[in-house]
Amino acid sequence: MIQQRINKLTKAFSLPDGWECVLEDQDSTQTCSTFQIYNIQIRCRYLAIALRIALKKMGQGPGRATWLDCCQEAMATVNEFNNSTYIRFHGTIRKWHLLFRRNGECFPNPNTHKKDGKKTLPRLLEENPDLKDAIVYYAREHLHELSASLVVHYLHEEALPGNIDADTSVKLMMERQMDFIEEETLLQYHGR
């Protein structure tokens, strides 16, 4: 299972059109820019290296590596090989892997739109339409003085405290923890 994932990711960054095999719709609309393709290939390189390290170092017994250890080593390896620091935090690789797995062994197309032609909203706004409406209303009312800092201040001081309850915050935090635990467990028990 893990070796198949490594093979798919390696194909994606090593062949000219290989990246299409890791995109959920194989870029059927041909809208991915050169930069977006590069980003997809870079993600695949980091993930393939992290998974190779995981196959070697994660296992039973003392001294076994964790998934985050593997991500850390992969980040250092790829950054050194490329002589650049595309990413600076190993948790980014963990997030990419989770996104890749949850999306059916593919990355979402960065140009995906809803049926009505509008871009998809971030999860927070999708699940809280009142918050979205409040932000849009505030922006329209303050259009003459609108700035990023004004919107950030509004979000932190008024919109979020008034629209997001404690249960939602706790739920999102618990989901993040479960994502991490689920990923560690899958790699530990089903990785080979």
Secondary structure, DSSP 8 states (H G I E B T S, - for coil): -HHHHHHHHHHHHHSTTGGGGGBTTTTTT----HHHHHHHHHHHHHHHHHHHHHHHH-SSSTT---HHHHHHHHHHHHHHHHTS-S-S-THHHHHHHHHHHHTTSSB--TT-B-TTS-B---HHHHH-HHHHHHHHHHHHHTGGG--HHHHHHHIIIIIHHHH--HHHHHHHHHHHHHHHHHHHHHHHHH--
